[in-house]
Amino acid sequence: MLELCDGKRTVGDIVEALAKEYSAPADVIRTDVLDLLQGLADKGFIKG
């Protein structure tokens, strides 16, 4: 997932790509992506 965080893709783009790659529901992927991004932001690894 981190490879998709290139500053050009939106969260929606990342969710869509992962949902297709893993054949998983987008709503489940979105929750996981947002949780991970929030955790990285809280630790200062990314800016939101």
Backbone bond lengths (Angstrom), bond angles and torsions (degrees), N, CA, C in turn:
res aa  C-N    CA-C-N  psi(-1)  N-CA   C-N-CA  omega(-1)  CA-C   N-CA-C  phi
1 M - - - 1.425 - - 1.522 111.26 -
2 L 1.295 117.30 -36.93 1.461 119.42 -177.19 1.525 112.24 -62.43
3 E 1.315 117.29 -29.90 1.468 120.02 177.52 1.526 111.13 -63.92
4 L 1.323 116.53 -26.09 1.461 120.59 179.96 1.524 111.88 -80.34
5 C 1.311 117.91 -15.60 1.470 122.84 179.77 1.520 109.06 -84.72
6 D 1.314 115.26 78.88 1.458 120.35 -174.03 1.527 113.29 -108.70
7 G 1.332 116.61 5.80 1.452 120.03 -178.61 1.512 113.67 84.30
8 K 1.311 117.39 -7.79 1.458 121.78 179.80 1.527 110.87 -106.81
9 R 1.325 116.37 -34.43 1.465 120.83 -177.94 1.529 110.16 -82.50
10 T 1.326 114.28 144.42 1.456 119.83 173.39 1.524 108.73 -84.77
11 V 1.331 115.30 169.19 1.465 119.38 174.93 1.525 109.08 -58.43
12 G 1.322 116.24 -40.89 1.467 120.43 178.35 1.514 112.56 -59.70
13 D 1.322 117.19 -40.89 1.467 121.48 177.62 1.530 110.71 -62.28
14 I 1.325 115.54 -42.90 1.467 120.75 -179.07 1.523 109.89 -65.58
15 V 1.324 115.82 -44.67 1.470 120.49 179.16 1.523 109.86 -60.43
16 E 1.306 116.86 -46.00 1.469 120.81 -178.87 1.531 111.28 -61.15
17 A 1.323 116.46 -44.84 1.466 120.24 -179.66 1.531 111.57 -63.12
18 L 1.315 116.77 -43.51 1.469 119.97 -179.14 1.525 111.57 -70.74
19 A 1.323 117.13 -37.33 1.461 120.37 178.24 1.529 110.45 -61.72
20 K 1.322 116.26 -40.91 1.466 119.92 178.13 1.525 110.85 -68.47
21 E 1.336 116.18 -44.64 1.465 120.19 -176.97 1.523 112.14 -62.76
22 Y 1.334 116.58 -39.36 1.460 120.08 -174.77 1.523 113.48 -105.40
23 S 1.317 117.29 6.53 1.466 122.18 -179.10 1.524 111.07 47.58
24 A 1.319 115.08 50.47 1.456 121.62 -178.19 1.526 109.19 -121.00
25 P 1.324 116.63 155.88 1.468 119.64 178.27 1.529 111.66 -63.54
26 A 1.311 116.17 136.26 1.457 121.20 -176.79 1.530 111.74 -61.14
27 D 1.341 118.38 -34.86 1.460 119.27 -178.54 1.525 111.91 -66.04
28 V 1.325 116.82 -34.68 1.469 120.86 176.88 1.523 109.63 -70.04
29 I 1.324 116.22 -44.87 1.463 121.25 179.24 1.531 110.08 -61.87
30 R 1.324 117.14 -42.73 1.464 121.15 -178.52 1.533 110.78 -58.76
31 T 1.315 116.90 -44.87 1.471 120.77 178.99 1.521 110.60 -59.85
32 D 1.318 116.35 -45.79 1.474 120.57 -179.76 1.523 111.53 -64.77
33 V 1.328 116.88 -43.20 1.462 121.54 -179.60 1.530 110.24 -62.95
34 L 1.326 116.67 -46.26 1.461 119.99 -179.45 1.527 111.78 -64.22
35 D 1.332 116.61 -39.87 1.464 120.09 176.98 1.525 110.99 -61.47
36 L 1.313 116.63 -45.36 1.458 120.30 -179.11 1.529 111.00 -66.00
37 L 1.326 117.12 -45.45 1.458 120.37 -179.92 1.528 111.29 -62.97
38 Q 1.325 117.02 -39.85 1.460 119.81 178.80 1.524 110.71 -64.68
39 G 1.317 116.19 -41.25 1.466 120.00 177.43 1.524 111.98 -62.13
40 L 1.312 116.93 -41.67 1.464 120.77 178.04 1.525 111.28 -66.81
41 A 1.317 116.85 -38.21 1.466 121.01 178.57 1.530 110.10 -67.63
42 D 1.315 117.10 -41.55 1.461 120.91 179.62 1.527 111.87 -60.90
43 K 1.316 115.79 -31.17 1.468 121.13 -179.60 1.523 112.55 -90.19
44 G 1.329 117.22 -1.73 1.451 121.19 177.03 1.522 115.43 83.99
45 F 1.323 116.84 11.33 1.465 119.50 -179.37 1.533 112.63 -78.89
46 I 1.331 115.50 -28.98 1.462 120.56 177.34 1.517 108.59 -135.35
47 K 1.337 115.79 160.30 1.463 121.40 176.09 1.507 108.44 -110.82
48 G 1.308 115.83 138.32 1.458 120.61 -177.97 1.486 114.55 -99.29
